[in-house]
Amino acid sequence: MNQKPTLHFFCGKMASGKSTLAKSLAIESNAILMAEDIWLSKLYSEEINDFNDYLKYSSRLKGILSQHIQDILSQGTSIILDFPGNTPSQRNWFRSIFESVEVNHLLHYIIASDDLCKQQLKIRSRNKPEDSAFTTEAEFEAITKYFQPPTAEEKFNIKTYHKD
């Protein structure tokens, strides 16, 4: 009997390690990795200048990719979506995908302190990869204000990681 594919997605503060975990999971699970930062940097690099621009183009990208992701899952291939799931509305997008094609899902929730995230952000900023959009401590503070951990009421399958 064939096992249903799984849609993997992430919740965790900026620089908590979501993308690093996504890359390793893609290799371990032999799944397709789709990373929002890469898509946005390739499609809208000149259009994204602040957080409001990010929100606009992130929403546009999700609209473009939703059906494509559903099609891949329907073919039996698991997907690692390295897109933030840091608010209930962001997580609802993932829910709309996995429920529409009736596949398994797993929310990877990384719990990390602000201090650890800021340390990792400084390291990331020094070696700023091409796909890093937001890298300052002020941007971290502004974006973290919106962070909402997943709740039991959302009824996701959750795997939790505690980072020290």
N, C-alpha and C positions, 0 to 999 in steps of 0.2 A: 504494500500500500504506500502510495506516495504521500510524503508529509507536505502540508501546506507551507507555502513560503511565509516569511516573516518580514514585516516592516519594522525596522529598528529606527528609533528617533531619540532625541536627547533633550535633557533639561539640566541646566547648570549655569552659574554666573559666567560672565565674560572671563576668558582665560582660565577656566577651571579644568580644562583638559578634554573638552568635548570632541574637538577635531582629532586630537591624538588618539582617543579611544575609538572614534569612528573608523580611522584608518586601520587600526589593529583588528577591529571586529570584521571589517570587510575582508581582510586576508584570512582570518580564522574561519569565517563562515562561507567563504567563497561567494560573497554577495557583491552586488553592484553598489559602489559608493557614489553618492551624488552630494556635492558640497555647495551650499549656497554661496559662500564667499567666492569660490572659483567662478561659478556661473555669473554672479553679479559683476565681478571684476572684468570678465571677458565681454559681457554684453553692455554694461552700463558704467564703465570706469569713469568716463568724463561727466556723467550725469549725477553721480552720487558725491555730494560735497558735505552733507551733514546728515544727522539722524533722520530728519523728516524725509530727505531724499531716499535714504535707505529703506524706510518704511514703504514709501511709494513703489520703488522698484522691486522690493522683496515681494510685495503683494502681486505685482504684475508677473513676476517670475513664477510664483506659485500657481497662478492662473494658467500659465503656459504649460507647466510641468505636470499638473495633477493627472490629466488623462494619460499622459505618457507613463507615469509611475504606475498607475492602475493597470495599464496594458502589460507592463513588464511583470508585475506581480501576478497577473492573470495567467501568464505563461509559465509560472512556477518558479520564478527567480526571486530570491530575497533581495531586499534593498536596504542599504544603510543611508538614511537621510540626515546628513550633517547640516541641518537647518535648526535654528533655535526653537525650543518648545518651552519657553520661559514664562509664558502667560497662558491662561485658559484658552484664549482665542487662538493663539498659535497652536496649542495642542489640539484644538477642535479641527484644524486643517488636517492633521495626521489622522484623526479619528474618521473624518469624512473619506479619506483614502482607504484605510484598511476595512472599514465597514462596507464600503461600496463593492469591494471585490471579495469580501468574506475571507480574509487571510489573518494569520496570526500577527500579533504586534508585541513589541517590547520597548518600553520607555526606559532609557538608561539615564538615571538621575544621579548627577555628581554633586555631592555636598562638599563645599570647600569654603574656607573662611575668606573674607575680603582681603586680609593680609596676604594669604597665599596667592590669591588671584592677582593681586597687584604685583607681587614678586614675579609671577609668571608672565604678566603683561610687560614688565620691564625687560625681561629676557627676550620676549617675542618682539618687542619694539627695537631692541638692539639688532636683532637678526631679521628684521621686518620682512616676512615673506611677501611675495607678490600679491597674495590673496588676503592680506590683513587690512581690513578697512579702518577699524577703530583701535587706537593703540595708546592713548594718553590716560593718565589717572583720572582726569576730569571727565573724559568720555566714559570711563568705567563707572564713576559715581553717577553720572546722568542716566546711563543705561540700566544700572543695577536698581535704580528706584522702581523700575517696572517689573522686576523679577518677582514671580509668585511660584513657590514650590507646588508640585502636584499634590492633590488631596485625595483621600480615599473615595470621596464622592464622585470623582472623575472616573473611577473604575478602570484604570489602566493596569496592565501587567507591568510591574515596575521592578527593575533591578537597581539597587542603590549602591553607590560607591562613596566611601568616606575618604577624603584626602586630608592629610595632615600638613 
